[in-house]
């Protein structure tokens, strides 16, 4: 599953599908957005690579956020691990793609989480 999502992410980067050498670069972190589907509240949180952020009742660890070198504000993809507070078992682990959030989404009854963009500095 992770391999297919990563392959899809690479195909979304400009130049890969056409055979050009697309270059991706890791950002310092990511801007994440969460939605509480019960009350309609949203929250944006910046999480640095290697750190964990808090989104409502979820802890979100960011391993890496990558973006095309020639388009730093577009087509970001981030490797996230998400847990409910106080739980050990992760409810999501994998790559999320900013331009296609439904491709590999968190499946939770109350919360949605998605990547907005990478932090480049």
Order of alpha helices (4+ residues) and beta strands (2+ residues): alpha-beta-beta-beta-beta-beta-beta-beta-beta
